Amino acid sequence: MKSSFSLPHNAGVSLKPEYFNDVPSAVVEGLWFEVHAENYLIDGGPRLAALKEIASRYPLSVHGVGASLAGPKSVDKQHLQRLKKLCDILPIASFSEHLAWSATDEQFFNNLLPIPLTQQTLKTVSDNVMQVQDTLQRSIAIENPANYIRLPSDIDEADFLMELAHRTQCSLLLDVNNLFISAANVNIDPNTYINTLDLNVVSEIHVAGHSKDPIQADLLIDSHDCAVAVQVWQLLQYVLQKSGPKPVLIERDSDLPSFAELMAERQTAANFIHHCSKEN
C-alpha cells in the first residue's frame, strides 16, 4: 500500500481557485495545500490543470467529504473510482475523510451527519475505511467530527477513533476546531480527549474559525468563515506540546480573506509548530 502521509511538519492552507494566481508568489518554506476532492472529480479543464501544476511544486493533501463512511451501506463504488482516478493523476501527499455519514440509497444529504458510537458502527466504519484504502491503495486519515447533538453511544469518541486506527491501520486527522466545538456543544472534555489519543497516530491537524448559531446562541457552528479563535489556538498549542511538530492546516471555505491575510494566519500556526519543535 502506498505511503500517503509525507506532508511537511509545517503549516498549510486551504487552496481555493480564487488563490490560484497568488500561489506562484508564495515562496515560503514548508508550505502545503489542501483541496476538497469533490471539487476536482472532473476529466479535465483549467481548474484541474491549475491544480496539477500547483501539486507539482507543493505538497498536496486531498480531503474527501462524500464517502459517507458511517452510512448504512458500503461506500459507493463509482464515487470510489472517481476518487482513485484523482489520486492517480495527482502527486498526493495525503488523503482524508470524515467520521460521519451523508448518503443512503440514492439520496445524498449535503451535510456530515452524526453517528452513534457503538460496536456495530465501529464495524461498519472499519469495513468502509478498508474498502476505501484497498481501492485507493493508500492509507487514509479519519477526521473527528464537530458534534452538535449527543447520540446514544457506548464508546467514547477518542476510544472509538483509536480502535478504528488499530483495526484498519488508518491514521487520524485531529481537527482541533471540531474538538473545541464538541466540547462546547456536547460537553466533551478536550484535554481528556487529547490525552486518550495516541498522538503518534495523528498525521494531520486542522484549525479553523467557527461561529455562533444565529438562533441558538450557545451552539457553535463549524463555519470555516472567519479567523481561528484564540481558544482554538490555545488547544492547538496544547496538542503540539504533547505531540511535537505535525502538519497543521488553516481551513477557510467561505468569506475568503485575501491570500496575504490567509498566509499571515498560516504563519501563526507555523510559529506554534516551530516553537514546539524547539521544546521537544
PECORLIN-V434584 format. One line per field, one symbol per residue. ss: DSSP state (h for helix, s for strand, l for the rest). psi: psi as a letter, one per 20 degrees, with the letter a starting at -180 (. if undefined). A space follows every 50 residues. Layout:
BEGIN
ss: ???
psi: ???
END
This chain:
BEGIN
ss: lsllllllllssssllhhhhhhhllllllllssssshhhllllllhhhhh hhhhhlllssssslllllllllllllhhhhhhhhhhhhhllsssssssll ssssllssssssslllllhhhhhhhhhhhhhhhhhhlsllssslllllll llllllhhhhhhhhhhhhllssssshhhhhhhhhhhlllhhhhhhhllhh hsssssssllsslllllllssllllllllhhhhhhhhhhhhhhllllsss slllllllhhhhhhhhhhhhhhhhhhhhhl
psi: pqpjnkqqmaprqpoqhiigihghimnppjprqqqpgiikmribrhghgg ggggiiiqqpppoqjjhlhjrirrpphggghhgggghhiqnphqprrqnr qjqpcjppplroqrqpnrhghgggggghghggghgilqqrqppqrpphqo qpqjpqgghghghghghikraqooohggggghghhjkpohgggghhqoih ioiqqqqrqrrqpignhjpqpmhkjrqpqghhghhghgghhhhapqpppo poirlprqhggghhhhhgghggghghhhh.
END
